[in-house]
């Protein structure tokens, strides 16, 4: 069995980024931090908290910060804990007996991470809350992400929430809270985290040592530090520039450039992520930004050289915006279903590019200048 933490991929870690338990600085979420600290100090601590908001904006970092702060007994008002604190060191090593992490488990038989959090994981949570904590009475569980539970797991968790354990606290991260049972949501207090502004994104990326174009990353990641780190680790800005350069030739499409992009999507997934997911995500962002350009003008800041001029040319009015928006919804669904049935990634991306090149606003676009 895989038991060495270093050998097992962590489903709750963004490829190319440190795990949230190792991140000590949370940017742009002061309101959420303040709400939690005030609830604790005012004696209004709820037994279950639902941390919601876009993927990658710091929900997991907040959960781990809360756990460190509570278990260490730190007096700070911003959840900060000294990095050499014994509790901080134990949490970084996942060895504090008062903390339980629930996430999608490793499947030894299949040799990969399971697609869902299973009921066995929630049963471990039940055992954790029923045993005596080695140090003090408070026990904390982090579920990352709660919207990845299967039906059996969700029903088992509901029983825990209906009879909350004494001195127990459950922190649930949810990227899509609507997927949770309404009865689970109703038993939690919600902390909503928001996408970061370009200014805060620049600070956060600088703090993480990211040297790429912070403005372009902020635009392309839609205010998500986690997504920006994924893009950095996989050359996302370079691939997005490929997409922009490819569509600059419309109404004629450069088949060689299209093939090169499709072949990039077919490369094998590695520790930095899945190239097919990256390319289809970037195409999705391109279509979203193109549709918005037809309604509100070219977005700023630009995410690639020449993007603003291209989007204005492809989407000059609201009718064109509608065509691009419909294409975004259609092709996004096609990418998901194609991956589910293991279609050839290169062929699928090439098919998507060809369809986009034949959309009415693409065919009617004025030739690029020069």
Secondary structure, 3 states (H helix, E strand, C coil): CCCCHHHCCCCCCCCCCCCHHHCCCCCCCHHHHHHHHHHHHCCCCCCEEEEECCCCCCHHHHHHHHHHHHHHCCCCCCCCCCCCCHHHHHHHCCCCCCEEEECCCEECCCCEECCCECHHHHHHHHHHHHCCCCCCCCEEEEEECHHHECHHHHHHHHHHHHCCCCCEEEEEEECCHHHCCHHHHCCCEEEECCCCCHHHHHHHHHHCCCCCCHHHHHHHHCCCHHHHHHHHHCCHHHHHHHHHHHHCCCCCCCHHHHHHHHHHHCCCCECCECHHHHHHHHHHHHHHHHHHHHHHCCCCCCCCCCHHHHHHHHCCCHHHHHHHHHHHHHHHHHHHHHHHCCCCHHHHHHHHHHHHHCCHHHHCCCCCCC
